[in-house]
Amino acid sequence: MSAITGIFYRNGRIVDPKLIKDMNNLLSHRGPDGSHIWLDESIAMGHQMLWTTPESLHEKLPFYDQESGLIITADSRIDNREDLSKGLGVPNKVDVSDSYFILKAYQKWGEKCPEKLLGDFAFAIWDKDNEKLFCARDKMGIKPFYYYLSDKKFFFATELNGLINLKEIPHKLNESRIMDYLINIIDKEITFYEGILRLPAASSLEIDFNKAKKSIYWELDPHKETIMDSDEEYSQKFLEIFTEAVKCRMRSAFNVGSLLSGGLDSSSIVCTARKILAEENSNYHLRTFTGVFNDLPICDERNYVDTILATGNLKPYFVRSDQISPLSEIDSIIDNIGEPFYVPSLYLHRELFKKAHNKGVRILLDGYDGDSTVFYGERYVLDLVRDRQLKKLLTEIYFLSKKYRLNPIQIFLLSIGFPLSPEPMLKLLQNILDSLNIDLTLIETGNFELLNENLVDNVNLRKRFQYFNIDPLKRAETCKLRHHYRLTSGFLQYSMEIANTIASKFNIESRYPFFDVRLVEFCLSLPNEQKYSRLWDRIIMRRAMENILPSEVQWRVKKTGVGMNFRRNMLLFDQKLLENSIFENGNLIGDYVNLKYLNNLYEKYSNEGKEVEPLNLWLSTVLIRWLMNKTFTD
């Protein structure tokens, strides 16, 4: 969770040392353990150090390797050090940093080096002999990388705040991003600032004085298949990969903790980590951090959490999530992130990060969105129809009818008949599902009702929504392609960027075992029957966790959502802030938002409370609060 910064004047201008120091200072909260810069005429790089791994205690960045003439700055954790050691002839010792392995990988493999790396990383290498800068970001996009590029200059930083406060970079509002934000389009590159971009996951940038080239160095293969002889072989292989994914993320020089919600994903991480510690004969008790909802039992999973804690060797800490306001710290959060954001549940994570920091934890394991990796088997039933597997189809319809308490004919219509029907029929079905309170989302719609009426019929906006949201879903017509879409749509990368920035405020490095590339590739390649079978989603993980998870958690059927807490608490704690934003400062977003709709929504929410979905109120308020404190150039 360190920070990297850099400047490259492509017109040969000499870098002012004060400018790179200022960039570092803007991100000083990310690195309390050291701040350094390196300069050479038109190129400069900076680094803010947060010690995390044992090797990082011996690391100083930026690092200049006299032998190769290469200079590197990096925020990285490399998990295949042992393999790289053999291939590069670099000793795998505690005084050899992860960034040194990256530098030597570049020296040997050039721009192909990111392909050889496992782990989470964002780095920049100045190749002095060839006068070019090479930058790359890890395959899943865990580590952020923001940049500004023109014919004359290139600036990069770990956070937006390292760029948006510089006079050298234009401050022009990107109205296209505002539209995306309001109707839930996730573009992997643009930001709310025109010209400031994010380097997408699994991408690299090569820049010299004359040209710039962006490349995708790795792609997730949706056609790869893994075939084994039995369920036991599949589950054993899953356990092997998953255990390694957890283990390599426990490499730390400081206390390690884990979020624990009581769900299948976080519980699997905690119990696997505890097993690893026991096998290493460690006396360390893994710290766990849990949000509890004493006043809102519908959101509380304390019974599942207590089941995990009862297995021993864990040190639990709790946060009263039912007493947290979704908006009370919103101005500080927006200032931290640098732009509006689309992760409403962040207010809960932020308090857990704060608690972990207060308990001396720097490394926090997180099971966030393990569903995207292990997958629920969406579209599996439709695949059975296409493949004419009648016996399996009838079996799954029977179990779905039990799950949703509908008769098999209704299930057939809902899960097969209507999805294969024209769009007008889909819309009719969605209305029926909503009225029955059945969670079987079959169509994706834009949030156009929130938009200013003058924008609703904007042809380019409609086309953009079609391109980013509708077309990819239409192409993802099979179970495997839908799985692939979940992993590559851009929302995971976006979530990691936001979570990374918030965690950094508390010197926390979040690590995500479910986004280990080896595990992601394996799970995507599995047959559908290993993702969903006879009512049980994520069946391969449930089988793999035998004798590791308590059975009550291993075979739990439903998740407990926290949406009710959000709907209740925003009205309970944030009513004045909502009113101030919407009624007194709503004109700031009048060009983008239908204010009449927004005012009516607030009146309905204030009268009916938690029965009303207030997400559009939250989105609009975040946008207003950001604009209240920003000025832009034309």
C-alpha positions as CSV (number, residue, x, y, z in Angstrom):
1,M,0.0,0.0,0.0
2,S,2.9,2.3,-0.7
3,A,2.7,5.1,-3.3
4,I,4.5,5.8,-6.5
5,T,4.8,9.1,-8.4
6,G,6.6,10.1,-11.5
7,I,7.3,12.8,-14.1
8,F,8.6,12.5,-17.7
9,Y,9.0,15.6,-19.8
10,R,8.9,14.3,-23.3
11,N,10.2,17.6,-24.7
12,G,13.4,17.4,-22.7
13,R,12.5,20.0,-20.1
14,I,14.4,19.6,-16.8
15,V,12.3,18.4,-13.8
16,D,12.1,20.8,-10.9
17,P,12.9,18.7,-7.7
18,K,10.2,20.5,-5.8
19,L,7.5,19.2,-8.1
20,I,8.2,15.5,-7.5
21,K,8.6,16.2,-3.8
22,D,5.2,17.9,-3.8
23,M,3.7,14.9,-5.6
24,N,5.1,12.6,-2.9
25,N,3.8,14.9,-0.1
26,L,0.3,14.7,-1.6
27,L,0.5,11.0,-1.0
28,S,2.5,11.0,2.2
29,H,-0.4,9.3,4.1
30,R,0.3,6.1,2.1
31,G,3.9,5.8,3.2
32,P,4.9,6.7,6.8
33,D,8.0,4.6,6.6
34,G,10.1,6.6,4.1
35,S,9.9,9.1,1.4
36,H,12.5,9.3,-1.5
37,I,12.8,10.7,-4.9
38,W,15.2,10.2,-7.9
39,L,15.9,12.6,-10.7
40,D,17.8,12.7,-13.9
41,E,17.2,15.8,-16.1
42,S,13.7,15.2,-17.7
43,I,12.7,12.2,-15.7
44,A,11.9,11.9,-12.0
45,M,10.3,9.2,-9.8
46,G,9.1,9.2,-6.2
47,H,8.0,6.7,-3.6
48,Q,6.2,6.7,-0.2
49,M,7.1,3.5,1.7
50,L,4.7,1.5,3.8
51,W,6.5,-1.6,5.2
52,T,4.4,-4.7,4.8
53,T,6.4,-7.7,3.9
54,P,9.7,-8.8,5.6
55,E,11.5,-7.9,2.4
56,S,10.1,-4.4,2.3
57,L,12.0,-3.6,5.6
58,H,15.2,-3.7,3.5
59,E,13.8,-1.9,0.5
60,K,14.5,1.6,-0.7
61,L,12.7,3.1,-3.6
62,P,13.2,4.5,-6.2
63,F,16.1,2.1,-6.8
64,Y,18.9,2.6,-9.3
65,D,20.6,-0.5,-10.5
66,Q,24.0,0.5,-11.8
67,E,24.6,-2.8,-13.5
68,S,21.6,-2.5,-15.8
69,G,21.1,1.2,-15.8
70,L,17.5,0.7,-14.8
71,I,15.6,2.7,-12.2
72,I,12.3,1.4,-10.6
73,T,9.6,2.7,-8.4
74,A,6.9,0.2,-7.4
75,D,4.0,-0.7,-5.1
76,S,4.2,-4.4,-5.2
77,R,3.9,-7.8,-3.7
78,I,5.3,-10.6,-5.9
79,D,4.1,-14.1,-5.0
80,N,6.3,-16.2,-7.4
81,R,9.6,-15.2,-6.0
82,E,10.9,-18.8,-5.8
83,D,10.2,-19.4,-9.5
84,L,11.6,-16.0,-10.5
85,S,14.7,-16.7,-8.4
86,K,15.5,-19.8,-10.5
87,G,14.7,-18.1,-13.8
88,L,16.6,-14.9,-13.1
89,G,19.5,-16.1,-10.9
90,V,18.4,-13.8,-8.1
91,P,18.7,-15.2,-4.6
92,N,15.3,-15.5,-2.8
93,K,16.5,-13.9,0.5
94,V,14.8,-11.5,2.9
95,D,17.1,-8.7,1.9
96,V,16.1,-9.0,-1.8
97,S,13.0,-6.9,-2.4
98,D,10.0,-7.7,-4.6
99,S,10.8,-4.6,-6.7
100,Y,14.2,-6.0,-7.4
101,F,12.7,-9.1,-8.9
102,I,10.5,-6.9,-11.1
103,L,13.5,-4.9,-12.3
104,K,15.5,-8.0,-13.1
105,A,12.5,-9.5,-14.9
106,Y,12.3,-6.4,-17.0
107,Q,16.0,-6.6,-17.7
108,K,15.6,-10.2,-19.0
109,W,12.2,-10.1,-20.6
110,G,11.6,-6.5,-21.4
111,E,8.0,-5.5,-22.0
112,K,6.9,-9.1,-21.5
113,C,8.0,-9.1,-17.9
114,P,4.5,-8.5,-16.4
115,E,3.4,-11.8,-17.9
116,K,5.9,-13.5,-15.7
117,L,4.8,-11.9,-12.5
118,L,2.3,-13.2,-10.0
119,G,0.9,-10.9,-7.4
120,D,-0.4,-7.4,-7.0
121,F,1.7,-4.6,-8.5
122,A,2.0,-1.2,-10.1
123,F,5.4,-0.1,-11.2
124,A,7.4,2.2,-13.5
125,I,10.9,1.5,-14.8
126,W,13.1,4.1,-16.5
127,D,15.3,2.4,-19.1
128,K,18.2,4.9,-19.1
129,D,20.1,3.3,-22.0
130,N,17.1,3.3,-24.3
131,E,15.6,6.5,-22.9
132,K,12.1,5.0,-22.4
133,L,9.7,4.6,-19.5
134,F,7.9,1.3,-19.0
135,C,4.8,1.1,-16.6
136,A,2.5,-1.8,-15.8
137,R,-0.3,-2.8,-13.6
138,D,-1.2,-6.3,-12.2
139,K,-3.5,-8.7,-14.0
140,M,-6.6,-8.2,-11.8
141,G,-6.1,-4.5,-11.2
142,I,-5.5,-4.6,-7.4
143,K,-2.9,-1.8,-7.4
144,P,-4.0,1.5,-8.9
145,F,-2.2,3.5,-11.5
146,Y,-3.4,7.0,-12.6
147,Y,-1.7,9.1,-15.3
148,Y,-1.8,12.2,-17.5
149,L,-0.2,12.0,-20.9
150,S,0.3,14.7,-23.6
151,D,2.9,15.3,-26.3
152,K,5.0,17.2,-23.9
153,K,4.6,15.5,-20.5
154,F,3.7,12.3,-18.7
155,F,2.7,12.3,-15.0
156,F,1.7,9.2,-13.0
157,A,0.7,8.5,-9.4
158,T,-1.0,5.8,-7.3
159,E,-3.9,8.1,-6.4
160,L,-5.8,10.8,-8.2
161,N,-4.8,13.3,-5.5
162,G,-1.2,12.9,-6.7
163,L,-2.3,14.5,-10.0
164,I,-5.3,16.7,-9.6
165,N,-3.6,19.1,-7.2
166,L,-0.8,19.9,-9.7
167,K,-0.9,23.2,-11.7
168,E,0.8,21.5,-14.6
169,I,-2.2,19.3,-15.3
170,P,-5.4,20.8,-16.7
171,H,-8.5,20.7,-14.4
172,K,-11.3,20.2,-16.8
173,L,-14.5,18.4,-15.9
174,N,-15.2,15.2,-17.8
175,E,-18.9,15.4,-18.3
176,S,-19.0,12.0,-20.0
177,R,-17.9,10.5,-16.7
178,I,-20.7,12.2,-14.8
179,M,-23.2,10.6,-17.2
180,D,-21.5,7.2,-16.7
181,Y,-21.7,7.6,-13.0
182,L,-25.4,8.4,-12.9
183,I,-26.5,5.5,-15.1
184,N,-23.9,3.0,-13.8
185,I,-21.5,2.6,-16.7
186,I,-18.0,1.4,-15.7
187,D,-15.3,2.5,-18.1
188,K,-11.9,1.0,-17.2
189,E,-9.9,4.1,-18.1
190,I,-11.6,7.5,-17.7
191,T,-12.0,9.6,-14.6
192,F,-14.0,12.7,-13.7
193,Y,-11.0,14.8,-14.9
194,E,-10.6,15.1,-18.7
195,G,-7.2,13.8,-19.7
196,I,-6.4,12.0,-16.4
197,L,-6.8,8.2,-17.0
198,R,-6.4,4.9,-15.2
199,L,-4.2,2.3,-16.6
200,P,-6.5,-0.8,-17.0
201,A,-5.7,-4.1,-15.3
202,A,-3.3,-6.3,-17.2
203,S,-2.0,-3.4,-19.2
204,S,1.3,-1.7,-19.7
205,L,2.5,1.7,-21.1
206,E,5.8,2.3,-23.0
207,I,6.7,5.9,-23.4
208,D,9.7,7.7,-24.9
209,F,10.4,11.2,-26.2
210,N,8.5,10.6,-29.5
211,K,5.8,7.9,-29.0
212,A,3.6,6.2,-26.5
213,K,2.2,2.7,-26.7
214,K,-0.4,1.1,-24.4
215,S,-0.7,-2.7,-24.5
216,I,-2.7,-5.5,-23.0
217,Y,-0.2,-8.1,-21.8
218,W,-2.6,-10.7,-20.5
219,E,-6.3,-11.8,-21.0
220,L,-8.5,-14.2,-19.2
221,D,-9.3,-17.1,-21.5
222,P,-13.0,-18.0,-21.5
223,H,-12.5,-21.1,-23.6
224,K,-10.0,-22.9,-21.4
225,E,-11.4,-26.1,-19.8
226,T,-10.3,-28.2,-16.9
227,I,-11.5,-31.8,-17.0
228,M,-10.9,-34.2,-14.0
229,D,-12.3,-37.6,-13.1
230,S,-14.3,-36.8,-10.0
231,D,-15.7,-34.2,-7.7
232,E,-13.1,-35.1,-5.2
233,E,-10.3,-34.3,-7.6
234,Y,-11.8,-30.9,-8.4
235,S,-12.3,-30.0,-4.8
236,Q,-8.8,-31.1,-3.9
237,K,-7.3,-29.0,-6.6
238,F,-9.4,-26.0,-5.6
239,L,-8.2,-26.4,-2.0
240,E,-4.6,-26.6,-3.1
241,I,-4.8,-23.4,-5.2
242,F,-6.9,-21.5,-2.6
243,T,-4.6,-22.4,0.3
244,E,-1.6,-21.1,-1.7
245,A,-3.6,-17.9,-2.5
246,V,-4.2,-17.3,1.2
247,K,-0.7,-18.3,2.3
248,C,1.2,-16.0,-0.1
249,R,-1.0,-13.1,1.1
250,M,-0.1,-13.7,4.7
251,R,3.6,-12.8,4.0
252,S,4.0,-9.9,6.4
253,A,6.3,-8.3,8.8
254,F,3.4,-7.0,10.9
255,N,0.1,-8.2,12.3
256,V,-2.2,-9.9,9.9
257,G,-6.0,-9.7,10.1
258,S,-9.0,-10.7,8.1
259,L,-12.5,-9.3,7.6
260,L,-15.1,-11.9,8.8
261,S,-18.7,-11.4,7.8
262,G,-19.9,-15.0,8.4
263,G,-20.4,-15.6,4.7
264,L,-18.8,-18.4,2.8
265,D,-16.0,-16.3,1.3
266,S,-14.6,-14.5,4.3
267,S,-15.1,-17.6,6.5
268,S,-13.2,-19.8,4.1
269,I,-10.3,-17.3,4.2
270,V,-10.2,-17.1,8.0
271,C,-10.4,-20.8,8.5
272,T,-7.8,-21.5,5.9
273,A,-5.5,-18.9,7.3
274,R,-5.9,-20.4,10.8
275,K,-5.1,-23.9,9.4
276,I,-1.9,-22.5,7.7
277,L,-0.8,-20.9,11.0
278,A,-1.4,-24.2,12.9
279,E,0.7,-26.1,10.3
280,E,3.5,-23.6,10.8
281,N,3.3,-24.1,14.6
282,S,2.6,-20.5,15.0
283,N,1.2,-19.1,18.2
284,Y,-0.2,-16.1,16.4
285,H,-4.0,-15.6,16.7
286,L,-5.4,-14.2,13.5
287,R,-7.2,-10.9,14.2
288,T,-10.8,-10.8,12.7
289,F,-12.9,-7.7,12.1
290,T,-16.6,-8.0,11.9
291,G,-19.5,-5.5,11.5
292,V,-22.4,-6.4,13.8
293,F,-26.0,-5.1,13.6
294,N,-27.5,-5.5,17.1
295,D,-30.4,-3.2,16.4
296,L,-31.1,-4.6,13.0
297,P,-31.2,-8.5,13.2
298,I,-32.2,-8.8,9.5
299,C,-28.7,-7.6,8.6
300,D,-26.8,-9.4,11.3
301,E,-24.7,-12.6,10.8
302,R,-23.3,-12.8,14.3
303,N,-24.5,-16.4,14.7
304,Y,-22.4,-17.5,11.8
305,V,-19.4,-15.4,12.9
306,D,-19.6,-16.9,16.4
307,T,-19.6,-20.4,14.9
308,I,-16.3,-19.6,13.2
309,L,-14.8,-17.9,16.3
310,A,-15.7,-21.0,18.4
311,T,-13.2,-23.0,16.4
312,G,-10.4,-21.2,18.3
313,N,-7.1,-19.4,17.7
314,L,-8.8,-16.2,16.5
315,K,-8.8,-12.8,18.1
316,P,-12.1,-11.0,17.2
317,Y,-12.9,-7.3,17.1
318,F,-16.3,-5.9,16.3
319,V,-17.7,-2.7,14.9
320,R,-21.3,-1.6,15.5
321,S,-22.2,-1.2,11.8
322,D,-25.8,-0.4,12.7
323,Q,-24.6,2.9,14.3
324,I,-22.6,4.1,11.3
325,S,-23.9,6.9,9.1
326,P,-23.5,6.4,5.4
327,L,-22.8,10.1,4.8
328,S,-21.4,11.6,8.0
329,E,-17.8,11.3,6.7
330,I,-18.7,11.7,3.0
331,D,-16.7,15.0,2.5
332,S,-13.6,13.5,3.9
333,I,-14.0,10.3,1.8
334,I,-14.6,12.2,-1.4
335,D,-11.5,14.3,-0.6
336,N,-9.6,11.1,0.0
337,I,-10.7,9.5,-3.3
338,G,-10.6,12.7,-5.3
339,E,-13.9,12.1,-7.2
340,P,-17.4,10.8,-6.8
341,F,-17.6,7.0,-6.4
342,Y,-20.0,4.2,-6.8
343,V,-19.5,2.0,-3.8
344,P,-22.2,2.9,-1.2
345,S,-21.1,0.1,1.2
346,L,-17.7,1.8,1.6
347,Y,-18.9,3.5,4.8
348,L,-18.9,0.1,6.5
349,H,-15.5,-1.0,5.2
350,R,-14.0,2.3,6.3
351,E,-14.8,1.7,9.9
352,L,-13.4,-1.8,9.8
353,F,-10.2,-0.4,8.3
354,K,-10.1,2.1,11.1
355,K,-10.5,-0.6,13.8
356,A,-7.8,-2.8,12.2
357,H,-5.4,0.2,12.1
358,N,-6.1,0.9,15.8
359,K,-5.3,-2.7,16.6
360,G,-1.9,-2.6,14.9
361,V,-2.9,-4.6,11.8
362,R,-1.3,-3.6,8.4
363,I,-2.3,-6.6,6.3
364,L,-6.0,-7.3,6.0
365,L,-7.3,-10.4,4.1
366,D,-10.6,-9.7,2.4
367,G,-13.1,-12.0,0.8
368,Y,-14.7,-9.3,-1.3
369,D,-16.7,-10.6,-4.2
370,G,-15.4,-14.1,-4.1
371,D,-18.7,-14.8,-5.9
372,S,-17.2,-13.5,-9.1
373,T,-14.4,-15.9,-8.9
374,V,-16.1,-19.1,-7.7
375,F,-19.4,-18.0,-9.4
376,Y,-23.0,-18.9,-8.8
377,G,-23.6,-20.8,-12.1
378,E,-25.7,-18.1,-13.7
379,R,-27.1,-19.3,-17.0
380,Y,-26.4,-22.9,-16.2
381,V,-30.0,-24.0,-16.7
382,L,-30.1,-22.3,-20.1
383,D,-26.9,-24.2,-21.0
384,L,-28.7,-27.5,-20.2
385,V,-31.4,-26.5,-22.6
386,R,-28.9,-25.7,-25.4
387,D,-27.0,-28.9,-24.7
388,R,-30.2,-31.0,-24.6
389,Q,-29.4,-32.5,-21.2
390,L,-33.0,-33.2,-20.3
391,K,-32.4,-35.3,-17.2
392,K,-30.1,-32.7,-15.6
393,L,-32.5,-29.9,-16.6
394,L,-35.4,-31.5,-14.9
395,T,-33.4,-32.1,-11.8
396,E,-32.2,-28.5,-11.6
397,I,-35.8,-27.2,-12.2
398,Y,-37.0,-29.3,-9.3
399,F,-34.4,-27.9,-6.9
400,L,-34.9,-24.3,-8.1
401,S,-38.6,-24.7,-7.4
402,K,-37.7,-25.8,-3.8
403,K,-35.4,-22.8,-3.4
404,Y,-37.9,-20.2,-4.7
405,R,-41.0,-21.9,-3.5
406,L,-42.6,-21.9,-6.9
407,N,-44.0,-24.8,-8.9
408,P,-41.7,-26.3,-11.6
409,I,-43.8,-24.8,-14.4
410,Q,-43.2,-21.3,-13.0
411,I,-39.5,-22.0,-12.7
412,F,-39.4,-23.2,-16.3
413,L,-41.0,-20.0,-17.5
414,L,-38.9,-17.8,-15.4
415,S,-35.5,-19.3,-15.9
416,I,-35.9,-20.6,-19.5
417,G,-39.0,-19.5,-21.4
418,F,-38.8,-15.8,-20.8
419,P,-35.0,-15.3,-21.0
420,L,-35.2,-16.9,-24.5
421,S,-38.1,-14.6,-25.5
422,P,-38.0,-11.1,-27.1
423,E,-37.2,-8.1,-25.0
424,P,-40.8,-6.9,-24.5
425,M,-41.6,-10.2,-22.8
426,L,-38.5,-9.7,-20.6
427,K,-39.8,-6.4,-19.4
428,L,-43.2,-7.9,-18.6
429,L,-41.5,-10.7,-16.7
430,Q,-39.3,-8.2,-14.7
431,N,-42.5,-6.4,-13.6
432,I,-44.0,-9.8,-12.5
433,L,-40.8,-10.7,-10.6
434,D,-40.7,-7.4,-8.8
435,S,-44.3,-7.7,-7.7
436,L,-43.6,-11.2,-6.4
437,N,-40.4,-10.1,-4.7
438,I,-38.4,-12.8,-6.5
439,D,-34.7,-12.2,-7.0
440,L,-34.2,-13.6,-10.5
441,T,-32.9,-10.6,-12.5
442,L,-33.1,-11.3,-16.2
443,I,-32.7,-7.9,-17.8
444,E,-30.3,-5.0,-17.3
445,T,-31.7,-1.5,-17.4
446,G,-30.0,1.9,-17.2
447,N,-30.7,4.4,-14.5
448,F,-32.1,6.9,-17.0
449,E,-34.9,8.1,-14.7
450,L,-32.4,10.0,-12.7
451,L,-31.1,12.0,-15.7
452,N,-32.1,15.5,-16.7
453,E,-34.9,15.1,-19.3
454,N,-32.8,16.8,-21.9
455,L,-30.2,14.0,-21.7
456,V,-32.5,11.0,-21.6
457,D,-32.8,10.9,-25.4
458,N,-29.1,11.7,-26.0
459,V,-28.2,9.3,-28.8
460,N,-24.5,9.0,-27.9
461,L,-25.3,8.3,-24.2
462,R,-27.7,5.5,-25.3
463,K,-25.1,4.1,-27.6
464,R,-22.5,4.2,-24.8
465,F,-24.8,2.4,-22.4
466,Q,-25.5,-0.2,-25.1
467,Y,-21.8,-0.6,-25.7
468,F,-20.7,-1.0,-22.1
469,N,-23.7,-2.7,-20.5
470,I,-26.1,-4.3,-22.9
471,D,-23.9,-5.7,-25.7
472,P,-21.4,-7.5,-23.3
473,L,-24.3,-9.1,-21.5
474,K,-25.9,-10.2,-24.7
475,R,-22.6,-11.8,-25.8
476,A,-22.3,-13.5,-22.4
477,E,-25.1,-16.0,-23.3
478,T,-23.6,-19.1,-21.7
479,C,-22.7,-19.8,-18.1
480,K,-19.0,-19.6,-18.7
481,L,-19.2,-16.4,-20.7
482,R,-21.4,-14.8,-18.0
483,H,-18.7,-15.9,-15.5
484,H,-16.0,-14.3,-17.7
485,Y,-18.1,-11.1,-18.0
486,R,-18.3,-10.8,-14.2
487,L,-14.5,-11.0,-13.9
488,T,-13.7,-8.6,-16.7
489,S,-16.5,-6.1,-16.9
490,G,-14.5,-3.4,-15.0
491,F,-16.4,-3.2,-11.8
492,L,-13.9,-5.4,-9.9
493,Q,-11.0,-3.1,-11.0
494,Y,-13.0,0.0,-10.0
495,S,-13.9,-1.5,-6.6
496,M,-10.2,-2.3,-5.9
497,E,-9.1,1.2,-6.8
498,I,-11.7,2.7,-4.4
499,A,-11.0,0.3,-1.6
500,N,-7.3,0.7,-2.0
501,T,-7.5,4.4,-1.6
502,I,-9.7,4.3,1.5
503,A,-7.6,1.6,3.2
504,S,-4.4,3.5,2.6
505,K,-5.7,6.3,4.8
506,F,-5.3,3.9,7.7
507,N,-2.1,2.3,6.5
508,I,-3.9,-0.9,5.7
509,E,-3.0,-3.1,2.7
510,S,-6.0,-5.2,1.7
511,R,-5.2,-8.5,0.1
512,Y,-7.7,-10.6,-1.9
513,P,-7.1,-14.3,-2.1
514,F,-10.1,-14.8,-4.4
515,F,-8.4,-12.6,-7.0
516,D,-5.3,-14.7,-7.2
517,V,-4.9,-15.2,-10.9
518,R,-4.2,-18.9,-10.5
519,L,-7.6,-19.3,-8.7
520,V,-9.4,-17.1,-11.1
521,E,-8.2,-19.0,-14.2
522,F,-9.0,-22.4,-12.5
523,C,-12.5,-21.5,-11.5
524,L,-13.4,-20.0,-14.9
525,S,-12.2,-23.2,-16.6
526,L,-14.4,-25.5,-14.5
527,P,-17.4,-27.4,-15.8
528,N,-20.7,-25.8,-14.9
529,E,-21.5,-28.6,-12.5
530,Q,-18.6,-27.5,-10.3
531,K,-20.2,-24.1,-10.0
532,Y,-23.8,-25.0,-9.4
533,S,-25.5,-28.3,-8.7
534,R,-28.8,-29.2,-7.2
535,L,-29.5,-26.0,-5.4
536,W,-25.9,-25.5,-4.2
537,D,-24.1,-22.6,-5.7
538,R,-20.3,-22.4,-5.5
539,I,-20.4,-26.2,-4.9
540,I,-16.7,-26.8,-5.5
541,M,-15.7,-24.5,-2.7
542,R,-18.3,-26.0,-0.3
543,R,-16.9,-29.4,-1.0
544,A,-13.3,-28.2,-0.7
545,M,-14.0,-26.6,2.8
546,E,-15.0,-30.0,4.3
547,N,-13.4,-30.3,7.7
548,I,-12.1,-26.7,7.5
549,L,-15.3,-24.8,7.8
550,P,-18.0,-25.6,10.4
551,S,-20.9,-27.3,8.5
552,E,-23.4,-24.6,9.5
553,V,-21.3,-22.1,7.4
554,Q,-20.1,-24.5,4.7
555,W,-23.7,-25.4,3.7
556,R,-25.5,-22.2,4.5
557,V,-28.0,-21.4,1.8
558,K,-28.7,-17.6,1.8
559,K,-26.7,-14.4,2.3
560,T,-27.7,-11.7,4.6
561,G,-27.6,-8.3,2.9
562,V,-26.8,-5.0,4.5
563,G,-29.1,-2.9,2.2
564,M,-31.6,-2.4,5.0
565,N,-29.0,-0.9,7.2
566,F,-28.1,1.6,4.4
567,R,-31.7,2.5,3.9
568,R,-32.4,2.9,7.6
569,N,-29.3,4.7,8.6
570,M,-29.2,7.3,5.9
571,L,-32.6,8.6,7.0
572,L,-31.7,8.1,10.7
573,F,-28.4,10.0,10.7
574,D,-28.1,12.0,7.4
575,Q,-31.5,13.7,6.8
576,K,-30.1,17.2,7.3
577,L,-27.1,16.6,5.1
578,L,-29.5,15.2,2.4
579,E,-31.8,18.2,2.6
580,N,-28.9,20.6,2.5
581,S,-27.4,18.9,-0.5
582,I,-30.5,18.3,-2.6
583,F,-32.6,21.4,-1.8
584,E,-29.9,24.0,-1.2
585,N,-27.2,22.9,-3.6
586,G,-29.1,20.7,-6.1
587,N,-28.6,23.4,-8.7
588,L,-25.0,22.2,-9.0
589,I,-26.2,19.0,-10.8
590,G,-29.2,20.5,-12.5
591,D,-27.6,20.1,-15.9
592,Y,-27.3,16.4,-15.3
593,V,-30.1,15.3,-13.0
594,N,-33.9,15.5,-13.1
595,L,-34.3,17.6,-9.9
596,K,-38.0,17.2,-9.8
597,Y,-37.6,13.4,-9.8
598,L,-34.9,13.7,-7.1
599,N,-37.1,16.0,-4.9
600,N,-40.0,13.6,-5.2
601,L,-37.8,10.7,-4.4
602,Y,-36.6,12.4,-1.2
603,E,-40.1,13.3,-0.1
604,K,-41.1,9.6,-0.6
605,Y,-38.0,8.4,1.2
606,S,-38.5,10.8,4.2
607,N,-42.1,9.6,4.5
608,E,-41.8,5.9,3.9
609,G,-38.2,5.4,5.2
610,K,-36.5,2.1,4.7
611,E,-39.2,0.8,2.3
612,V,-37.8,3.1,-0.4
613,E,-34.5,2.5,-2.3
614,P,-32.5,5.7,-1.8
615,L,-29.5,4.8,-4.0
616,N,-30.2,7.7,-6.4
617,L,-30.3,10.1,-3.5
618,W,-27.0,8.9,-2.3
619,L,-25.4,9.1,-5.9
620,S,-26.7,12.6,-6.3
621,T,-25.6,13.7,-2.9
622,V,-22.1,12.4,-3.4
623,L,-21.9,14.3,-6.8
624,I,-23.2,17.5,-5.2
625,R,-20.7,17.4,-2.3
626,W,-17.8,16.9,-4.7
627,L,-18.9,19.8,-6.9
628,M,-19.4,22.0,-3.9
629,N,-15.6,22.0,-3.3
630,K,-14.3,21.9,-6.9
631,T,-13.4,24.5,-9.5
632,F,-12.6,23.6,-13.1
633,T,-10.9,25.2,-16.1
634,D,-12.8,25.6,-19.4
